[in-house]
């Protein structure tokens, strides 16, 4: 894993009213299958896919993980990536979030 998170990252999804906390030191390969960009999106998405849950312990589905990624990209004004990364992550990613269900 070429990337290591230097400080804890906390994201609040206003859509789902849930928080996701990615711990300091978490390792990631970046934007799997895409060009790596400076973004919180892939950190949060990778963590959701690895754990399959939000901070409160409720399960996160593959749909929700991809939607959170897209919401973060929109917040960062990465409009095109927000559109095409959503189906790519939903179709080809997911990990434990996929186990929780596609929808």
Wavefront OBJ file of the C-alpha trace (Angstrom):
o trace
v 0.000 0.000 0.000
v 1.723 3.180 -1.148
v -0.300 5.638 0.962
v -0.564 5.988 4.726
v -2.981 8.423 6.357
v -1.008 10.919 8.456
v -3.891 12.111 10.618
v -7.309 10.766 11.488
v -9.947 11.661 8.911
v -13.539 12.159 10.046
v -16.345 12.600 7.532
v -20.009 13.240 8.265
v -22.443 12.091 5.613
v -25.368 14.473 5.665
v -27.215 12.199 3.249
v -27.088 9.204 5.623
v -26.634 11.153 8.878
v -23.661 8.950 9.761
v -19.987 9.514 10.473
v -17.025 7.627 9.098
v -13.693 7.881 10.891
v -10.582 6.673 9.091
v -7.826 6.144 11.656
v -4.368 7.673 11.509
v -1.935 5.239 9.922
v -4.538 3.560 7.709
v -2.908 2.258 4.519
v -4.540 2.505 1.084
v -3.623 1.896 -2.533
v -5.314 5.158 -3.525
v -7.954 5.392 -6.210
v -7.962 1.750 -7.304
v -8.001 1.516 -11.087
v -7.966 5.304 -11.555
v -5.482 8.137 -11.429
v -4.720 9.023 -7.824
v -5.818 12.513 -6.872
v -5.614 14.473 -3.655
v -9.019 13.674 -2.186
v -10.719 12.430 0.965
v -13.061 10.337 -1.186
v -10.952 7.255 -1.704
v -9.781 7.176 1.921
v -13.362 7.134 3.195
v -14.571 4.730 0.490
v -11.717 2.277 1.124
v -12.438 2.342 4.863
v -16.158 1.708 4.323
v -15.352 -1.183 1.991
v -12.869 -2.662 4.444
v -15.056 -2.372 7.545
v -18.530 -2.541 6.008
v -19.924 -0.201 8.623
v -20.401 3.356 9.761
v -18.937 4.590 13.066
v -22.120 3.706 14.955
v -21.804 0.059 13.870
v -24.665 0.063 11.386
v -23.921 -1.814 8.157
v -22.931 0.140 5.062
v -24.063 -1.245 1.708
v -22.103 -1.052 -1.514
v -24.599 1.557 -2.793
v -24.008 3.731 0.267
v -20.208 3.437 0.067
v -20.226 4.515 -3.596
v -22.677 7.322 -2.865
v -20.534 8.647 0.000
v -17.533 8.645 -2.361
v -19.529 10.580 -4.945
v -20.824 13.053 -2.336
v -17.264 13.806 -1.204
v -16.117 14.318 -4.790
v -19.019 16.738 -5.345
v -18.086 18.631 -2.170
v -14.552 18.893 -3.556
v -16.019 20.187 -6.854
v -14.786 17.197 -8.821
v -18.007 16.984 -10.796
v -16.987 14.536 -13.537
v -15.278 12.127 -11.175
v -18.338 12.246 -8.925
v -20.369 10.972 -11.872
v -18.146 8.246 -13.293
v -16.412 6.994 -10.137
v -19.800 6.115 -8.634
v -20.694 3.306 -11.088
v -17.081 2.101 -11.266
v -16.844 1.669 -7.490
v -20.337 0.195 -7.246
v -19.795 -2.336 -10.027
v -16.216 -3.369 -9.266
v -15.592 -2.563 -5.590
v -17.317 -2.911 -2.298
v -15.525 -5.454 -0.138
v -17.481 -5.914 3.090
v -19.944 -3.225 1.999
v -20.819 -5.469 -0.977
v -21.333 -8.387 1.410
v -23.879 -6.203 3.247
v -25.786 -5.855 -0.032
v -25.569 -4.044 -3.324
v -28.490 -1.769 -2.397
l 1 2 3 4 5 6 7 8 9 10 11 12 13 14 15 16 17 18 19 20 21 22 23 24 25 26 27 28 29 30 31 32 33 34 35 36 37 38 39 40 41 42 43 44 45 46 47 48 49 50 51 52 53 54 55 56 57 58 59 60 61 62 63 64 65 66 67 68 69 70 71 72 73 74 75 76 77 78 79 80 81 82 83 84 85 86 87 88 89 90 91 92 93 94 95 96 97 98 99 100 101 102 103
